[in-house]
Amino acid sequence: MLISSAVEVDVGVQPSDEVRFGATATVRDESGAERCYQIVGVDEADAREGRVAFILPIARALLSRKVGELTALRTPRGEEELEVAAVSYAS
């Protein structure tokens, strides 16, 4: 049962410059285009809304990265380099 294993995340104590569960990360690709992703649980994921499950490759590439850090994301077109431009947490 999912509820019995749920852990509440207090976004108020998350580091404001690091991508953790619950964060919305703004990333900049090599062309300068920006996209936003919120790291959420599997049941909350909705790609159209920019909410990605923590188990997906994009989330794994972003987790623990800090603002200004680069990370590599492997895509069907090859490897893409992303920069973490901003991190925020909804309260």
TIZA-196653 format. One record per atom (N, C-alpha, C): z negated, y, x. Coordinates in nm, 3 decimals. Layout:
<atoms>
         z         y         x
         Z         Y         X
...
</atoms>
This chain:
<atoms>
         z         y         x
     0.000    -0.117     0.084
     0.000     0.000     0.000
     0.000     0.124     0.089
     0.089     0.217     0.062
     0.104     0.336     0.144
    -0.017     0.428     0.137
    -0.074     0.448     0.022
    -0.187     0.539     0.006
    -0.304     0.497     0.093
    -0.331     0.371     0.102
    -0.446     0.326     0.180
    -0.428     0.349     0.330
    -0.304     0.364     0.376
    -0.282     0.388     0.518
    -0.246     0.533     0.549
    -0.248     0.619     0.447
    -0.212     0.760     0.466
    -0.317     0.833     0.548
    -0.268     0.925     0.630
    -0.356     1.009     0.710
    -0.318     1.154     0.682
    -0.414     1.234     0.639
    -0.388     1.374     0.610
    -0.372     1.451     0.741
    -0.269     1.535     0.747
    -0.243     1.617     0.864
    -0.280     1.760     0.831
    -0.375     1.817     0.906
    -0.415     1.956     0.887
    -0.321     2.043     0.969
    -0.222     2.104     0.902
    -0.124     2.183     0.974
    -0.185     2.309     1.033
    -0.301     2.349     0.986
    -0.367     2.467     1.039
    -0.416     2.451     1.182
    -0.431     2.328     1.228
    -0.479     2.305     1.365
    -0.371     2.250     1.457
    -0.248     2.245     1.409
    -0.137     2.198     1.493
    -0.098     2.307     1.591
    -0.053     2.271     1.710
    -0.011     2.372     1.808
     0.113     2.446     1.756
     0.107     2.577     1.758
     0.215     2.657     1.698
     0.344     2.656     1.779
     0.341     2.600     1.899
     0.461     2.599     1.982
     0.513     2.459     2.010
     0.459     2.358     1.940
     0.496     2.219     1.966
     0.532     2.148     1.837
     0.638     2.068     1.841
     0.684     1.994     1.724
     0.595     1.872     1.705
     0.528     1.868     1.592
     0.446     1.754     1.552
     0.481     1.720     1.408
     0.421     1.613     1.358
     0.443     1.573     1.218
     0.409     1.691     1.128
     0.495     1.722     1.033
     0.474     1.833     0.940
     0.539     1.963     0.983
     0.583     1.970     1.107
     0.644     2.093     1.158
     0.785     2.112     1.104
     0.825     2.238     1.097
     0.965     2.271     1.078
     1.013     2.324     1.212
     1.110     2.256     1.269
     1.165     2.293     1.399
     1.302     2.356     1.379
     1.320     2.473     1.437
     1.452     2.535     1.442
     1.511     2.499     1.577
     1.629     2.438     1.574
     1.694     2.396     1.698
     1.827     2.469     1.713
     1.864     2.490     1.838
     1.989     2.557     1.871
     2.075     2.459     1.950
     2.199     2.440     1.906
     2.287     2.348     1.979
     2.361     2.422     2.090
     2.447     2.352     2.160
     2.517     2.408     2.276
     2.609     2.523     2.240
     2.654     2.530     2.114
     2.741     2.639     2.071
     2.662     2.760     2.023
     2.528     2.745     2.013
     2.443     2.854     1.966
     2.409     2.845     1.819
     2.466     2.748     1.749
     2.436     2.731     1.606
     2.293     2.679     1.589
     2.224     2.730     1.487
     2.087     2.688     1.461
     2.078     2.605     1.334
     1.987     2.507     1.338
     1.957     2.422     1.222
     1.806     2.405     1.217
     1.755     2.380     1.098
     1.611     2.358     1.080
     1.587     2.218     1.026
     1.482     2.154     1.080
     1.441     2.023     1.035
     1.290     2.022     1.019
     1.244     1.970     0.906
     1.101     1.948     0.887
     1.074     1.800     0.908
     0.975     1.768     0.991
     0.941     1.629     1.021
     0.842     1.580     0.916
     0.882     1.480     0.837
     0.801     1.433     0.724
     0.792     1.281     0.724
     0.717     1.230     0.629
     0.707     1.085     0.609
     0.834     1.030     0.546
     0.849     0.901     0.552
     0.968     0.834     0.501
     0.990     0.865     0.353
     0.884     0.864     0.274
     0.897     0.887     0.130
     0.929     1.032     0.094
     0.909     1.124     0.185
     0.935     1.267     0.160
     1.072     1.312     0.210
     1.139     1.229     0.286
     1.265     1.267     0.350
     1.373     1.302     0.248
     1.448     1.407     0.279
     1.562     1.450     0.199
     1.653     1.530     0.292
     1.754     1.466     0.345
     1.841     1.528     0.445
     1.905     1.656     0.393
     1.940     1.660     0.265
     2.002     1.782     0.209
     1.909     1.902     0.216
     1.779     1.875     0.214
     1.679     1.982     0.220
     1.627     2.004     0.363
     1.680     1.928     0.459
     1.637     1.943     0.597
     1.506     1.873     0.630
     1.461     1.786     0.541
     1.338     1.708     0.565
     1.378     1.572     0.619
     1.340     1.545     0.744
     1.381     1.421     0.809
     1.258     1.335     0.839
     1.272     1.206     0.817
     1.163     1.112     0.842
     1.134     1.104     0.991
     1.008     1.092     1.024
     0.963     1.088     1.163
     1.022     0.973     1.243
     1.078     0.873     1.176
     1.136     0.758     1.245
     1.283     0.777     1.281
     1.347     0.883     1.231
     1.488     0.905     1.259
     1.510     0.958     1.401
     1.629     0.932     1.457
     1.656     0.978     1.594
     1.635     1.128     1.615
     1.675     1.212     1.520
     1.657     1.356     1.539
     1.509     1.390     1.546
     1.428     1.328     1.462
     1.284     1.355     1.465
     1.222     1.305     1.594
     1.261     1.186     1.637
     1.206     1.131     1.762
     1.246     1.218     1.881
     1.366     1.277     1.878
     1.410     1.365     1.986
     1.328     1.494     1.990
     1.280     1.538     1.874
     1.208     1.665     1.866
     1.057     1.653     1.881
     1.000     1.542     1.838
     0.854     1.529     1.843
     0.799     1.550     1.984
     0.694     1.628     1.994
     0.624     1.663     2.118
     0.698     1.765     2.204
     0.814     1.813     2.160
     0.885     1.916     2.236
     0.825     2.052     2.202
     0.829     2.142     2.298
     0.776     2.277     2.280
     0.890     2.377     2.270
     0.859     2.495     2.216
     0.957     2.601     2.206
     1.015     2.628     2.345
     1.147     2.633     2.352
     1.217     2.657     2.477
     1.261     2.530     2.548
     1.205     2.416     2.509
     1.242     2.289     2.573
     1.376     2.239     2.521
     1.445     2.168     2.608
     1.570     2.102     2.571
     1.543     1.955     2.545
     1.622     1.898     2.456
     1.613     1.755     2.428
     1.754     1.703     2.402
     1.774     1.577     2.428
     1.904     1.514     2.407
     1.900     1.430     2.280
     2.006     1.442     2.201
     2.021     1.363     2.079
     2.151     1.286     2.091
     2.142     1.157     2.081
     2.260     1.072     2.086
     2.321     1.067     1.946
     2.449     1.102     1.935
     2.521     1.102     1.808
     2.645     1.015     1.822
     2.712     0.985     1.710
     2.836     0.907     1.719
     2.943     0.975     1.806
     2.936     1.108     1.818
     3.033     1.183     1.899
     2.992     1.193     2.045
     2.873     1.142     2.078
     2.823     1.151     2.214
     2.685     1.216     2.215
     2.641     1.252     2.334
     2.509     1.312     2.346
     2.517     1.462     2.324
     2.423     1.513     2.245
     2.418     1.655     2.214
     2.286     1.711     2.268
     2.293     1.825     2.334
     2.172     1.888     2.386
     2.125     1.993     2.287
     1.997     1.987     2.252
     1.937     2.081     2.158
     1.821     2.154     2.225
     1.807     2.281     2.193
     1.692     2.359     2.239
     1.602     2.386     2.121
     1.472     2.366     2.138
     1.376     2.400     2.033
     1.360     2.552     2.036
     1.410     2.618     1.932
     1.409     2.765     1.927
     1.281     2.818     1.862
     1.226     2.744     1.766
     1.106     2.789     1.696
     1.038     2.670     1.630
     0.907     2.684     1.609
     0.829     2.582     1.539
     0.739     2.654     1.441
     0.732     2.602     1.319
     0.640     2.658     1.220
     0.582     2.546     1.135
     0.469     2.578     1.075
     0.401     2.484     0.986
     0.371     2.554     0.856
     0.408     2.490     0.744
     0.374     2.544     0.612
     0.225     2.522     0.589
     0.160     2.621     0.533
     0.017     2.605     0.508
    -0.011     2.581     0.363
</atoms>
